[in-house]
Amino acid sequence: MPFCLNRRLRCCQGLYRLAEYRMAQEPQATDWPDLPLAAWADTCATLHLWTQVVGKIRLAHAPMTNHWWQVPLYVTSRGLTTSPMPHGARSFQIDFDFIDHCLEIRTSDGATETIPLLPRSVAGFHAEIMGRLRGLGLETRIWTMPVEIPDAIPFEHDRDHASYDREYAHRFWRILVQTDRVCTRFRSGFQGKVSPVHFFWGSFDLAVTRFSGRPAPPLNSASPQLGAWVMREAYSHEVSSCGFWPGNGGFGEAAFYSYAYPEPPGFAGAAVGPGAASYNQELGQFILPYEAVRRAASPDACLMEFLRGTYAAAADLGRWDRPALERAGSDFA
C-alpha cells in the first residue's frame, strides 16, 4: 500500500476512534433517572434527616464562612462528603457512599470507620455515628433538633423515620451528579462572586448562587427551628440562586428552581425558557419540573436554558453590572 494512503487510513481510523470516544463521553438521557417522589418519600425523609446529623457535625467543627458556606455537603463520584473538618491538629471527613451504600468516617491519621446504610431509625443512625466518632477520639456535641422541617423530632428520639431504599437513594445521587456537572459549567461563566455548588442539608437541595456585589435588605422570612439571624447571614447580599431538590416538603415532585433576592420588579412575569418553566407564586421561584429535563432531547441544554434565562432576568431587571460580572466570551454567562 502506498505510504501516503496507509498514513491517511491510519489517520481516518484515529479520527473514527476519537469520535467514538467523544460520543461515549456525551451525556445521555439515561444519565437522568426517573425519581417519582411517591416511590421513595419515606427514604427521602429519612435520608434528609441523616444528612442533617452529618451536616450538624460539620457545623460543630468548621470555622464560620460567609453565608454559612462552611456547613453544606458536596457531591462526589460516590455520594456526598463533608470535605475535611478540623479536630485539633487532626482532620476528618464523613462520606455517604451511594454505590456501596455505606457511611465512611476517615481521619488524617489513617483511621477509618464504616457504617452500612440500611433501614434504621434516625435515632439509631445518630447513636451509631456519635459512638463511632467517640471511638476515634472525635467527641462531638450537636444540637439534635432538625432544622427547616415542620413538627421535627430530635434525632435521638426519632424512631418514625427508618426507611432506606438503595435503588432510589442511588437514583437521587445520580441526579445530583448530573446537576452538579451542569451547575459547575454554568458557574464557570461568572467572574463575580459565586458560590461553589453546595448541597444544603437543611432544605435538602443542591444549589449554586451568583452575587451582584451589592448588600441586600434584611431578610424577614423565617424557617422552622432556624433563627432570623441565620437567614440574614445567608442573604446578606443580592443573589440569583438556582438548583435542584426532590420535591419533599409539600411540593410533590422533583424540580429545578431559580429565584432572586431581593426579587426585582417584573421578575415573576419574565419570559423564561424552556416552555415547561413557569413562575410559582406560592414559592416565589421559577420552577422547571425534573421530568421535563429528563425527557428532553438534550437534558443538559434544557437545564442550561433555564439557568441562563432565569439568571438573565434577575440580573437585567435588578440592574446588575453584567459586563463586569460575566466572563467575556463564555457560553455559560
C-alpha positions as CSV (number, residue, x, y, z in Angstrom):
1,M,0.0,0.0,0.0
2,P,1.4,3.4,-0.9
3,F,2.8,5.2,2.2
4,C,0.5,8.3,1.9
5,L,-2.6,6.1,1.5
6,N,-1.5,4.0,4.5
7,R,-1.0,7.1,6.6
8,R,-4.4,8.5,5.5
9,L,-6.0,5.3,6.5
10,R,-4.4,5.3,10.0
11,C,-5.5,9.0,10.4
12,C,-9.1,8.1,9.5
13,Q,-9.1,5.2,11.9
14,G,-7.8,7.5,14.6
15,L,-10.4,10.1,13.9
16,Y,-13.1,7.5,14.0
17,R,-11.9,6.2,17.4
18,L,-11.8,9.8,18.7
19,A,-15.4,10.4,17.5
20,E,-16.4,7.1,19.2
21,Y,-14.7,8.3,22.4
22,R,-16.4,11.7,22.3
23,M,-19.8,10.1,21.7
24,A,-19.2,7.8,24.7
25,Q,-18.5,10.9,26.9
26,E,-21.5,12.8,25.8
27,P,-24.3,12.9,28.4
28,Q,-27.2,10.7,27.6
29,A,-30.9,10.9,28.5
30,T,-30.4,7.7,30.5
31,D,-28.0,9.5,32.8
32,W,-31.1,11.3,34.3
33,P,-33.1,8.5,36.0
34,D,-36.8,8.6,37.0
35,L,-37.4,9.9,40.5
36,P,-41.1,10.0,41.4
37,L,-41.3,11.3,45.0
38,A,-44.2,9.0,45.9
39,A,-41.9,5.9,45.2
40,W,-39.3,6.9,47.8
41,A,-40.9,9.5,50.0
42,D,-40.1,7.6,53.2
43,T,-36.5,7.1,52.2
44,C,-36.2,10.7,51.1
45,A,-37.5,11.9,54.6
46,T,-35.1,9.5,56.4
47,L,-32.1,10.4,54.2
48,H,-32.8,14.1,54.7
49,L,-32.5,13.6,58.4
50,W,-29.4,11.5,58.2
51,T,-27.7,14.3,56.2
52,Q,-28.8,16.7,58.8
53,V,-27.0,14.7,61.5
54,V,-23.8,14.7,59.4
55,G,-24.2,18.3,58.4
56,K,-24.5,19.4,62.0
57,I,-21.3,17.5,62.8
58,R,-19.6,19.7,60.2
59,L,-21.3,22.8,61.6
60,A,-19.8,21.9,65.0
61,H,-16.2,21.8,63.7
62,A,-15.8,24.0,60.6
63,P,-14.9,27.7,61.2
64,M,-17.5,30.3,60.2
65,T,-17.5,31.3,56.5
66,N,-19.7,34.0,54.8
67,H,-23.3,32.9,54.1
68,W,-22.8,29.7,56.1
69,W,-20.6,28.2,53.3
70,Q,-18.7,26.1,55.8
71,V,-21.7,23.8,56.5
72,P,-23.0,22.3,53.2
73,L,-22.1,18.9,51.8
74,Y,-20.5,18.3,48.4
75,V,-21.3,15.8,45.6
76,T,-18.6,13.2,45.0
77,S,-18.1,10.4,42.5
78,R,-19.7,8.0,45.0
79,G,-22.1,10.2,47.1
80,L,-21.8,13.2,49.3
81,T,-19.0,14.5,51.6
82,T,-18.4,16.9,54.4
83,S,-14.9,17.6,53.0
84,P,-12.1,17.7,55.6
85,M,-13.1,19.1,59.0
86,P,-10.6,20.2,61.7
87,H,-10.4,18.5,65.1
88,G,-7.4,19.8,67.0
89,A,-4.3,19.0,64.9
90,R,-6.2,16.2,63.1
91,S,-8.8,16.4,60.4
92,F,-11.6,14.0,59.5
93,Q,-14.3,13.7,56.9
94,I,-17.6,11.9,56.6
95,D,-18.7,10.4,53.3
96,F,-22.0,9.0,52.1
97,D,-21.4,6.3,49.5
98,F,-24.5,5.6,47.4
99,I,-22.7,2.9,45.4
100,D,-21.6,0.6,48.2
101,H,-24.3,2.1,50.5
102,C,-22.2,2.9,53.5
103,L,-21.1,5.9,55.5
104,E,-17.4,6.3,56.0
105,I,-15.5,8.3,58.6
106,R,-11.9,8.8,57.7
107,T,-9.2,10.6,59.7
108,S,-6.0,12.3,58.8
109,D,-4.0,9.7,60.8
110,G,-5.4,6.8,58.8
111,A,-8.3,5.6,61.0
112,T,-11.5,4.5,59.2
113,E,-15.0,3.6,60.4
114,T,-17.7,2.2,58.1
115,I,-21.4,2.2,58.8
116,P,-23.7,0.3,56.4
117,L,-26.6,2.3,55.0
118,L,-29.7,0.2,55.6
119,P,-33.2,0.7,57.0
120,R,-32.6,2.1,60.5
121,S,-34.2,4.8,62.6
122,V,-32.8,8.3,62.8
123,A,-32.3,7.7,66.5
124,G,-30.3,4.6,65.7
125,F,-28.2,6.4,63.0
126,H,-27.5,9.3,65.3
127,A,-26.4,6.9,68.1
128,E,-24.2,4.9,65.8
129,I,-22.3,7.8,64.2
130,M,-21.8,9.5,67.6
131,G,-20.5,6.3,69.1
132,R,-18.1,5.8,66.1
133,L,-16.8,9.4,66.5
134,R,-16.1,8.9,70.2
135,G,-14.2,5.7,69.4
136,L,-12.0,7.7,67.0
137,G,-11.3,10.4,69.6
138,L,-13.6,12.8,67.8
139,E,-16.1,13.6,70.5
140,T,-18.7,16.0,69.0
141,R,-21.7,17.8,70.5
142,I,-24.5,19.0,68.2
143,W,-28.0,20.5,68.6
144,T,-30.1,17.5,67.8
145,M,-33.2,19.3,66.7
146,P,-33.7,19.1,62.9
147,V,-34.0,22.4,61.0
148,E,-36.2,23.6,58.2
149,I,-38.6,20.7,58.9
150,P,-42.1,21.4,60.5
151,D,-43.0,19.3,63.5
152,A,-39.5,17.9,63.8
153,I,-38.4,15.3,66.3
154,P,-35.0,15.5,68.0
155,F,-32.6,13.0,66.4
156,E,-32.2,10.8,69.5
157,H,-36.0,10.4,69.8
158,D,-36.9,9.9,66.1
159,R,-37.9,6.3,65.5
160,D,-40.6,7.2,63.0
161,H,-38.2,7.7,60.1
162,A,-36.4,4.5,59.4
163,S,-36.5,3.8,55.6
164,Y,-33.7,3.2,53.2
165,D,-34.3,2.1,49.6
166,R,-30.9,1.5,48.0
167,E,-32.2,1.9,44.4
168,Y,-33.8,5.3,45.0
169,A,-31.0,6.7,47.1
170,H,-28.7,5.7,44.2
171,R,-31.0,7.4,41.7
172,F,-31.1,10.6,43.7
173,W,-27.3,10.7,43.9
174,R,-27.1,10.1,40.1
175,I,-29.3,13.2,39.6
176,L,-27.1,15.2,42.0
177,V,-24.0,14.2,39.9
178,Q,-25.6,15.4,36.7
179,T,-26.9,18.6,38.3
180,D,-23.6,19.3,39.9
181,R,-21.9,18.9,36.5
182,V,-24.3,21.3,34.7
183,C,-24.3,23.8,37.5
184,T,-20.5,23.8,37.6
185,R,-20.4,24.6,33.9
186,F,-23.0,27.4,34.5
187,R,-20.9,28.7,37.4
188,S,-17.9,29.0,35.1
189,G,-19.3,31.9,33.1
190,F,-19.3,34.2,36.1
191,Q,-16.3,36.1,37.3
192,G,-18.0,37.9,40.1
193,K,-18.6,36.3,43.5
194,V,-20.2,32.9,43.0
195,S,-20.7,30.1,45.4
196,P,-19.5,26.5,45.0
197,V,-22.2,24.0,44.1
198,H,-23.4,23.2,47.6
199,F,-25.7,20.5,48.9
200,F,-27.7,22.2,51.7
201,W,-28.8,19.5,54.2
202,G,-31.3,21.9,55.9
203,S,-33.5,22.2,52.8
204,F,-32.2,19.0,51.1
205,D,-31.3,20.7,47.8
206,L,-28.3,21.3,45.5
207,A,-27.7,25.0,44.7
208,V,-25.3,27.5,43.1
209,T,-25.6,31.2,43.8
210,R,-24.3,34.3,41.9
211,F,-24.0,37.7,43.6
212,S,-24.4,41.2,42.3
213,G,-21.9,42.6,44.7
214,R,-24.4,44.9,46.5
215,P,-25.8,44.4,50.0
216,A,-29.4,43.2,50.3
217,P,-32.1,44.5,52.6
218,P,-32.5,42.4,55.8
219,L,-34.5,39.2,55.1
220,N,-37.5,38.9,57.3
221,S,-38.8,35.4,56.4
222,A,-38.5,32.5,58.9
223,S,-37.9,28.8,58.7
224,P,-38.7,26.1,61.3
225,Q,-36.0,25.9,64.0
226,L,-33.9,28.4,62.2
227,G,-33.4,31.9,63.6
228,A,-33.9,35.0,61.5
229,W,-30.3,35.9,62.1
230,V,-29.2,32.7,60.3
231,M,-31.3,33.6,57.2
232,R,-30.0,37.2,57.3
233,E,-26.4,36.0,57.1
234,A,-27.3,33.7,54.2
235,Y,-29.0,36.5,52.3
236,S,-26.9,39.5,53.3
237,H,-26.2,40.4,49.7
238,E,-28.2,40.4,46.4
239,V,-28.3,37.0,44.8
240,S,-29.6,35.0,41.9
241,S,-29.7,31.4,43.0
242,C,-30.7,28.1,41.3
243,G,-30.7,24.4,42.0
244,F,-32.4,21.1,42.3
245,W,-34.5,19.5,45.0
246,P,-36.5,16.2,45.1
247,G,-39.8,17.9,45.8
248,N,-40.1,17.0,49.5
249,G,-41.7,19.5,51.9
250,G,-45.1,19.5,50.2
251,F,-44.2,20.3,46.5
252,G,-44.6,16.7,45.5
253,E,-42.3,16.3,42.5
254,A,-38.6,16.8,41.8
255,A,-37.8,20.1,40.2
256,F,-35.2,22.7,39.3
257,Y,-35.7,26.2,40.8
258,S,-34.4,29.7,40.4
259,Y,-35.1,32.8,42.4
260,A,-33.7,36.2,43.1
261,Y,-33.3,38.0,46.4
262,P,-34.4,40.7,46.6
263,E,-36.8,39.9,43.8
264,P,-36.7,42.8,41.2
265,P,-40.0,44.2,39.9
266,G,-41.2,42.3,36.8
267,F,-39.2,39.1,37.6
268,A,-42.3,36.9,38.1
269,G,-43.5,37.9,34.6
270,A,-40.2,37.5,32.8
271,A,-40.2,35.3,29.7
272,V,-38.0,32.3,30.6
273,G,-37.4,29.1,28.7
274,P,-37.8,26.3,28.2
275,G,-41.6,26.0,27.7
276,A,-42.1,23.8,30.8
277,A,-40.7,26.5,33.1
278,S,-43.1,28.8,35.0
279,Y,-43.1,31.1,38.0
280,N,-44.7,29.6,41.1
281,Q,-46.4,32.4,43.1
282,E,-46.6,30.3,46.3
283,L,-42.9,29.5,46.3
284,G,-41.7,32.9,44.8
285,Q,-39.5,31.0,42.4
286,F,-39.3,29.8,38.8
287,I,-39.8,26.1,38.6
288,L,-38.8,23.6,35.9
289,P,-40.1,20.1,36.5
290,Y,-37.4,17.5,36.6
291,E,-39.4,15.3,34.3
292,A,-39.2,18.0,31.6
293,V,-35.5,17.9,31.8
294,R,-35.2,14.2,31.9
295,R,-37.4,13.7,28.8
296,A,-35.8,16.5,26.8
297,A,-33.8,15.6,23.7
298,S,-30.8,17.2,25.4
299,P,-31.3,17.4,29.2
300,D,-28.1,19.5,29.5
301,A,-29.3,22.1,27.0
302,C,-32.8,22.2,28.5
303,L,-31.4,22.8,32.0
304,M,-28.8,25.3,30.9
305,E,-31.5,27.3,29.1
306,F,-33.4,27.5,32.3
307,L,-30.4,28.5,34.4
308,R,-29.2,31.2,32.0
309,G,-32.6,32.6,31.3
310,T,-33.6,33.0,34.9
311,Y,-30.3,34.5,35.8
312,A,-30.5,37.0,32.9
313,A,-34.0,38.0,34.1
314,A,-32.8,38.6,37.6
315,A,-29.6,40.4,36.5
316,D,-31.3,42.6,33.9
317,L,-34.3,43.6,36.0
318,G,-32.1,44.0,39.1
319,R,-29.7,46.2,37.1
320,W,-26.6,44.2,37.8
321,D,-23.4,45.2,36.2
322,R,-23.3,42.2,33.8
323,P,-20.2,43.2,31.7
324,A,-18.2,43.5,34.9
325,L,-19.5,40.3,36.4
326,E,-19.6,37.9,33.5
327,R,-16.6,36.2,31.8
328,A,-16.2,37.7,28.3
329,G,-16.8,35.1,25.6
330,S,-18.3,32.4,27.9
331,D,-21.1,30.3,26.6
332,F,-22.5,30.0,30.2
333,A,-22.9,33.6,31.3
